[in-house]
Amino acid sequence: MTVHETKELDGLLKKLEQRRDELNLQMHLGKAEAKDLWQETEDKRRHLRSHLDELDNATGDDAKDVGAAAMIVAEEIRQGYDRLKKLF
């Protein structure tokens, strides 16, 4: 291997190592983001699950209001899970 080829390979390896470091940082930050998103989404899911019984007991306009709010929260939960899936 010539000196030129060795220097070229060394330069390439340095660029690859820099990219590796950048990706490692992005993965670490992504894990933190995913963890936060997971917690937020799970809190919403638990809240919706705990209030589902209220929907069964609600009548008339109350039932419509609770049902509409529940559908909004359910959509937020779906979007959260979709975003999590894209992270992995």
One Martini backbone bead per residue (centre of mass of N, CA, C, O) as a GRO file, in nm:
protein
   88
    1MET     BB    1   0.097   0.036   0.023
    2THR     BB    2   0.075   0.354  -0.015
    3VAL     BB    3   0.095   0.656   0.122
    4HIS     BB    4  -0.153   0.770  -0.016
    5GLU     BB    5  -0.348   0.537   0.057
    6THR     BB    6  -0.314   0.562   0.361
    7LYS     BB    7  -0.419   0.855   0.385
    8GLU     BB    8  -0.690   0.804   0.254
    9LEU     BB    9  -0.784   0.591   0.458
   10ASP     BB   10  -0.755   0.766   0.709
   11GLY     BB   11  -0.959   0.982   0.622
   12LEU     BB   12  -1.199   0.791   0.596
   13LEU     BB   13  -1.194   0.685   0.886
   14LYS     BB   14  -1.241   0.958   1.024
   15LYS     BB   15  -1.518   1.009   0.895
   16LEU     BB   16  -1.652   0.751   1.005
   17GLU     BB   17  -1.606   0.818   1.308
   18GLN     BB   18  -1.769   1.078   1.308
   19ARG     BB   19  -2.035   0.952   1.218
   20ARG     BB   20  -2.056   0.757   1.453
   21ASP     BB   21  -2.073   0.974   1.675
   22GLU     BB   22  -2.327   1.110   1.567
   23LEU     BB   23  -2.510   0.857   1.579
   24ASN     BB   24  -2.478   0.801   1.877
   25LEU     BB   25  -2.607   1.065   1.970
   26GLN     BB   26  -2.878   1.029   1.823
   27MET     BB   27  -2.957   0.772   1.971
   28HIS     BB   28  -2.960   0.888   2.253
   29LEU     BB   29  -3.168   1.111   2.195
   30GLY     BB   30  -3.386   0.916   2.086
   31LYS     BB   31  -3.429   0.763   2.347
   32ALA     BB   32  -3.530   1.004   2.509
   33GLU     BB   33  -3.764   1.074   2.324
   34ALA     BB   34  -3.906   0.800   2.337
   35LYS     BB   35  -3.950   0.794   2.640
   36ASP     BB   36  -4.122   1.051   2.657
   37LEU     BB   37  -4.340   0.963   2.454
   38TRP     BB   38  -4.426   0.709   2.599
   39GLN     BB   39  -4.520   0.841   2.863
   40GLU     BB   40  -4.730   1.031   2.742
   41THR     BB   41  -4.900   0.810   2.600
   42GLU     BB   42  -4.956   0.633   2.852
   43ASP     BB   43  -5.103   0.846   3.017
   44LYS     BB   44  -5.337   0.875   2.818
   45ARG     BB   45  -5.429   0.582   2.817
   46ARG     BB   46  -5.490   0.556   3.119
   47HIS     BB   47  -5.694   0.785   3.130
   48LEU     BB   48  -5.892   0.668   2.927
   49ARG     BB   49  -5.942   0.399   3.067
   50SER     BB   50  -6.051   0.526   3.341
   51HIS     BB   51  -6.291   0.691   3.169
   52LEU     BB   52  -6.471   0.476   3.029
   53ASP     BB   53  -6.689   0.435   3.248
   54GLU     BB   54  -6.812   0.719   3.220
   55LEU     BB   55  -6.933   0.670   2.943
   56ASP     BB   56  -7.136   0.449   3.034
   57ASN     BB   57  -7.281   0.662   3.251
   58ALA     BB   58  -7.351   0.852   3.043
   59THR     BB   59  -7.581   1.108   2.922
   60GLY     BB   60  -7.645   1.246   2.646
   61ASP     BB   61  -7.452   1.518   2.623
   62ASP     BB   62  -7.235   1.396   2.801
   63ALA     BB   63  -7.170   1.157   2.616
   64LYS     BB   64  -7.080   1.326   2.375
   65ASP     BB   65  -6.850   1.481   2.515
   66VAL     BB   66  -6.691   1.237   2.617
   67GLY     BB   67  -6.664   1.094   2.343
   68ALA     BB   68  -6.513   1.322   2.195
   69ALA     BB   69  -6.273   1.338   2.388
   70ALA     BB   70  -6.189   1.039   2.358
   71MET     BB   71  -6.124   1.053   2.054
   72ILE     BB   72  -5.897   1.258   2.075
   73VAL     BB   73  -5.713   1.093   2.260
   74ALA     BB   74  -5.695   0.843   2.080
   75GLU     BB   75  -5.552   0.994   1.848
   76GLU     BB   76  -5.303   1.080   2.012
   77ILE     BB   77  -5.212   0.793   2.071
   78ARG     BB   78  -5.175   0.698   1.782
   79GLN     BB   79  -4.963   0.913   1.708
   80GLY     BB   80  -4.757   0.831   1.918
   81TYR     BB   81  -4.713   0.540   1.816
   82ASP     BB   82  -4.627   0.622   1.531
   83ARG     BB   83  -4.375   0.783   1.617
   84LEU     BB   84  -4.235   0.549   1.759
   85LYS     BB   85  -4.212   0.361   1.514
   86LYS     BB   86  -4.027   0.561   1.349
   87LEU     BB   87  -3.781   0.546   1.555
   88PHE     BB   88  -3.760   0.215   1.476
   0.00000   0.00000   0.00000
